[in-house]
Amino acid sequence: MKAKGNDRELLTATGQQSVLMVTDDAEFSRMVVARWQMERHVPAFTLVNSSLLNKSVEGRFGLSIIGPVGGGRLQKVLSTCVSTDAAVILLASDSESAALANGNEAHVLVVRQNDGWVDGLVTLGAEALRFHEAQQRAKRAESSNAESQREATLGRYMIEMRHSCNNALTSILGNSELLLMEPGAISADVREQIETIRSMSLRLHEILQRFSSIETEMQMADKNSSDEKRKPRTALASGA
């Protein structure tokens, strides 16, 4: 890993997830990255000096790792990292830093700096990333389900409006055709206007007919949903 002073550095990796590493100790970051590269899935690492950390990190990373920091900035670093929805791992070199981490947020995971700490940190970090990814998938599924519910509500509304509009158009078409059947009772200008009304009504009727496929699709979706709900009950009754 190449260091560029206090600048951030994004390390390309085979994985899609991103890890924020906050430390003032280049050896710490080198050891963690080197050990993680021995794993099957390696995330992308962004290295930040503790003096440069700011709120812009929110929402960008699946995990934050805090190593040795100087200048009494640990409290600030912890506060910034725990403001995200990702887990935070702190390498605690003494009881004071461990107590500080425990006093912040429940999702701060403390790794003691003793023999084998690198292995423990990487193992814990990999589990934290898997958990974060599972959370993100759940959120995406929830969002997709909510979108489907909105589309279903819109579809039902369109079907209801189609029936109402068809009834109104039937009345308009019927009356316009009755008027056109008596050519001598109306002037040429009025007749032209009535023909325009009839022509536009027919066009609207054609458009509304296309919505009939929505009703068919929703009926099929409701049937499939009902079939899926019945499957577990059928399997349970048959002892499968």
Sequence and secondary structure as in RCSB ss.txt:
>XXXX:A:sequence
MKAKGNDRELLTATGQQSVLMVTDDAEFSRMVVARWQMERHVPAFTLVNSSLLNKSVEGRFGLSIIGPVGGGRLQ
KVLSTCVSTDAAVILLASDSESAALANGNEAHVLVVRQNDGWVDGLVTLGAEALRFHEAQQRAKRAESSNAESQR
EATLGRYMIEMRHSCNNALTSILGNSELLLMEPGAISADVREQIETIRSMSLRLHEILQRFSSIETEMQMADKNS
SDEKRKPRTALASGA
>XXXX:A:secstr
    TTS EEE  SSS EEEEE S HHHHHHHHHHHTTSSS  EEEEE GGG  GGGTTT SEEEE    TT HH
HHHHHHHTSSSEEEEEESSHHHHHHHHTT TTEEEEESSTTHHHHHHHHHHHHHHHHHHHHHHHHHHHHHHHHHH
HHHHHHHHHHHHHHHHHHHHHHHHHHHHHHT GGGS HHHHHHHHHHHHHHHHHHHHHHHTHHHHHHHHHHHHHH
HHHHHHHHHHHHHT 
